[in-house]
Amino acid sequence: MTCYSENTNFPDFTASNKMFNSSLNWFTNLTNRTLQTFPGTVYPLIYERLKENMHEELTELARFLDVPLPSADAIKCTVLLQEGNFHRKTDAGKRLKLMRAVYTPDKLQRLRSATRDTEQMLERYFKRKFYVGGDREKVLFT
């Protein structure tokens, strides 16, 4: 079990840090446990890949689930309607400011470490490269 603690020299008593550490551990352990429990029956749907090429990802997911596609138009329609009305009203600059206020440099580093650990688990299991960090990670670390 991987443990992500802020400072190993001092106990961490703040609720925020405890919740953050717990979430990181849950995320990496969930990935590991899922891969071990369901060998061969896991489809890694990565949000960033879905955003970049929704048509291809939905086609692959349907193939994995052995669900016949009604027509190419069904996926095309989904891709065209993906924008929907469910967007946050906060602009990108404000969202980045909020994220930087919540994630201290140390938390960002631990988040990056948990992300790399998860990518390595997925890469070992699926024998291909994964990038789980996405656009948010690129922006936060620049």
C-alpha positions as CSV (number, residue, x, y, z in Angstrom):
1,M,0.0,0.0,0.0
2,T,1.4,3.4,-1.0
3,C,1.1,6.1,1.6
4,Y,1.3,9.8,0.7
5,S,2.0,11.8,3.8
6,E,3.0,15.4,3.7
7,N,5.8,15.2,6.2
8,T,7.0,12.0,7.7
9,N,8.8,13.8,10.6
10,F,5.7,15.3,12.1
11,P,2.2,13.9,12.6
12,D,-0.4,15.4,10.3
13,F,-3.4,16.5,12.4
14,T,-5.2,18.8,10.0
15,A,-8.5,17.6,8.6
16,S,-7.7,18.9,5.1
17,N,-4.4,17.0,4.9
18,K,-5.9,13.8,6.3
19,M,-8.7,13.9,3.7
20,F,-6.2,14.6,0.9
21,N,-3.9,11.8,2.0
22,S,-6.9,9.4,2.3
23,S,-8.1,10.4,-1.2
24,L,-4.7,9.7,-2.7
25,N,-4.4,6.4,-1.1
26,W,-8.0,5.4,-2.0
27,F,-7.3,6.4,-5.7
28,T,-4.1,4.3,-6.1
29,N,-5.4,1.4,-4.1
30,L,-8.7,1.3,-6.0
31,T,-6.8,1.1,-9.3
32,N,-4.5,-1.6,-8.0
33,R,-7.4,-3.6,-6.4
34,T,-9.6,-3.3,-9.5
35,L,-6.8,-4.6,-11.8
36,Q,-6.1,-7.5,-9.5
37,T,-9.7,-8.5,-8.9
38,F,-11.0,-8.3,-12.5
39,P,-8.1,-9.4,-14.7
40,G,-8.9,-9.0,-18.4
41,T,-12.3,-7.3,-17.7
42,V,-11.2,-3.7,-17.1
43,Y,-11.4,-1.0,-19.8
44,P,-9.3,2.0,-18.9
45,L,-11.5,5.0,-19.9
46,I,-9.2,8.0,-19.5
47,Y,-11.1,11.3,-19.4
48,E,-8.4,13.2,-21.4
49,R,-8.5,10.6,-24.2
50,L,-12.3,10.8,-24.2
51,K,-12.1,14.6,-24.6
52,E,-9.5,14.4,-27.4
53,N,-11.3,11.7,-29.5
54,M,-14.7,10.9,-28.1
55,H,-15.8,9.0,-31.3
56,E,-12.8,6.6,-31.1
57,E,-13.1,6.1,-27.4
58,L,-16.9,5.4,-27.5
59,T,-16.4,3.0,-30.4
60,E,-13.6,1.1,-28.4
61,L,-15.7,1.1,-25.3
62,A,-18.7,-0.4,-27.2
63,R,-16.4,-3.0,-28.7
64,F,-15.0,-3.9,-25.3
65,L,-18.5,-4.2,-23.8
66,D,-19.6,-6.2,-26.9
67,V,-22.4,-3.8,-27.5
68,P,-23.4,-3.4,-31.1
69,L,-23.3,0.1,-32.3
70,P,-26.7,1.1,-33.8
71,S,-25.0,3.2,-36.4
72,A,-22.1,5.6,-36.9
73,D,-24.6,8.4,-36.6
74,A,-25.3,7.5,-33.0
75,I,-21.8,8.1,-31.9
76,K,-21.5,11.2,-34.2
77,C,-24.6,12.6,-32.5
78,T,-23.1,12.0,-29.1
79,V,-19.9,13.7,-30.1
80,L,-21.8,16.7,-31.5
81,L,-23.9,17.0,-28.3
82,Q,-21.0,16.5,-25.9
83,E,-20.8,20.2,-25.0
84,G,-24.3,20.1,-23.4
85,N,-25.3,22.6,-20.7
86,F,-23.4,21.2,-17.8
87,H,-20.4,23.4,-17.7
88,R,-19.1,25.3,-14.7
89,K,-19.6,29.0,-14.8
90,T,-16.1,29.7,-13.5
91,D,-13.7,30.7,-16.2
92,A,-10.3,28.9,-16.6
93,G,-8.3,31.7,-14.8
94,K,-10.5,31.6,-11.7
95,R,-10.5,27.8,-11.7
96,L,-6.7,27.7,-11.8
97,K,-6.5,30.3,-9.0
98,L,-8.9,28.2,-6.9
99,M,-6.9,25.0,-7.6
100,R,-3.6,26.7,-6.6
101,A,-5.2,28.0,-3.4
102,V,-6.3,24.4,-2.5
103,Y,-3.2,22.5,-3.6
104,T,0.0,23.6,-1.9
105,P,3.2,22.8,-3.7
106,D,3.7,19.8,-1.5
107,K,0.2,18.5,-2.2
108,L,0.7,19.0,-5.9
109,Q,3.9,16.9,-5.7
110,R,2.1,14.2,-3.8
111,L,-0.7,14.3,-6.3
112,R,1.7,14.0,-9.2
113,S,3.4,11.0,-7.4
114,A,0.1,9.2,-7.0
115,T,-0.7,9.9,-10.6
116,R,2.6,8.5,-11.8
117,D,2.1,5.4,-9.5
118,T,-1.3,4.9,-11.1
119,E,0.0,5.2,-14.6
120,Q,2.7,2.7,-13.9
121,M,0.1,0.2,-12.6
122,L,-1.9,0.7,-15.7
123,E,1.1,0.4,-18.0
124,R,2.3,-2.8,-16.4
125,Y,-1.2,-4.3,-16.7
126,F,-2.1,-3.1,-20.2
127,K,1.4,-3.1,-21.7
128,R,1.0,0.4,-23.2
129,K,1.6,4.0,-22.1
130,F,-0.9,6.0,-20.0
131,Y,-1.1,9.7,-19.1
132,V,-3.7,10.2,-16.4
133,G,-2.7,13.7,-15.3
134,G,-4.4,15.5,-18.2
135,D,-4.7,19.2,-18.9
136,R,-5.1,20.2,-15.2
137,E,-1.8,18.7,-14.3
138,K,0.0,20.5,-17.2
139,V,-1.5,23.8,-16.1
140,L,-0.9,23.4,-12.4
141,F,2.8,22.4,-12.9
142,T,3.7,25.3,-15.2
